[in-house]
């Protein structure tokens, strides 16, 4: 890169945020942080602010913002709070690229705001495209904002598709590790605890994403995200279980040729790719050694064993606000599961119930999406409560 | 493609030539044959000429040309002979793309002539770049001719590198099936007959290339070819044995990301890619099914068991005319082996001896290369004759 790229990090104290700052620290001449945003992690964001000296820090939580303001007094760093603070961090004029790494539907509005402001968005938040893919991709077309995926799967597809004519794309094939419960029995699933679901074999991630990986809802969200990122219809997006997580995803072309992107399972690789794009940064990690004794295996996903993946395909086929509804129901179910108040196998049951009982919801604007999201959250909570009463 | 691409096929009656004509027959609206050339296969080229109606047919062998002329009398197809005939076929003004598929050093001059005439060259002949890589790539820069590899390995690298900044390339990793003798014992190698060497597990190819695959000299030639095609220094070109031949080669980038091209083992795929470039043609072959039960494995090549590969690296490191000398010695050794007059393990011995005793040869022009080639052929024959006397 010839000039310094200035970045805002939304969700800087989470797993993606920390990895992003690690990349920044290794590439000071190329990357500079101008704003950081977190929900409520005062200690974390203050430490990051002292090291990276952004112009602005935003905390959603008012009290946390007040504490951070005291800690950073005299530093020259502005501290803002609430939705306005997060939106200011995501649209700050100094930023070239916004890293959107807030977890869940809370990341939709800030992502839209960054796209609306014409920023390049390095996107880790899946829900923005899952819930509002049509709205956000249309806005990106309008403002010229580029959406650069940080998910390892979509980064792989993006890299495989670079320089290729879109008309030549036949299928997008997303790989899945299969999560911690691949090839386990149905009986086993009934006894899965939060601790078991949080022990992912390949990737270190936050709790929500890790549980989504265990149910394979994560892969379902990625199918929807791939649809919007690459403009590929649902029937041409496939999922293949690849337990070694060496191939991060693939693109098949109309001539039968397939391009696969591979690498070690470290989120810093796709983060660095999104931040450096279109250049690649030299990274100090060991290169992949395919001869180290492993082998690469591939299996079809078992959609009966992982109903969440089937539900995500269904939501994408129905379209409109259905992916947003599915996503909201899943967020509630995962939260209740992590609190120990819903069995693991209850997650797809909650999502399926909410989808079955949902009204028609459109996706013409963010307000419609948000209404659908709110309805689904309430429906999910009501269903869980009534199941508890009946159970 | 908006317009019809007109192609010349040098070596039309060989394995690559026939596969090229199969692609043409499937894509009549996009591809049209304007000339065909063969060494001496009258029956084959006459049949091809009747089907594809080129403007010109060339046979190197004078008698064969005379027979073909009689067979094609009244068809309106010109028949030429000798070196002039082959060169006319390779530079015919109507051709947009020349498929260079003559086997061995005999393909060097026609390939150079096509590049000199500014044609795009779909290159299957390895020896052109092995023997005269510097000369041909410089000429291509001068005339604007594009060299589009047909070898599955180089097509894979070409596809993986498309749209990527060359500055980001860290290593080119060529895959090798390992050939029919992968993991066999040294004792076994001593008893290898031509029939055994011609029984390749993955690819259907002509006899010379098949024997080169068995000795892994084929991979050595490909290392040299990759150096010239992609401008990557020898120390950044690696070979990995991948017995399943699903991944056709890979490119590793400076950020640790690797792009791999995969597909079924059918030469028509890289041929169609080279002919259609930059567009992809829709081909009716079954797509790759990675979940069909196989697995992908990777091993380091055993350079002591396959000394030809080591010799090729050595020739590329020495540079100048050494790759041409190595290639010529190998052509002689393979020919004598196929005639049953040299043991399989004699092939690398002949090549090593010729390289050790070779004078310094430069590669400033084709005449120097050809002198080196001629010297090496004589040296190889002399060495084989003296070994027979002593043995």
Interface residues (C-beta under 8 A of the other chain):
Chain A: X159 X160 X162 X163 X164 X165 X167 X168 X170 X171 X240 X242 X247 X250 X252 X253 X254 X255 X256 X257 X258 X259 X260 X261 X262 X263 X264 X269 X272 X273 X276 X278 X279 X280 X281 X282 X283 X285 X286 X287 X288 X290 X291 X294 X295 X296 X297 X298 X299 X300
Chain B: X159 X160 X162 X163 X164 X165 X167 X168 X170 X171 X240 X247 X250 X252 X253 X254 X255 X256 X257 X258 X259 X260 X261 X262 X263 X264 X269 X272 X273 X276 X278 X279 X280 X281 X282 X283 X285 X286 X287 X288 X290 X291 X294 X295 X296 X297 X298 X299 X300
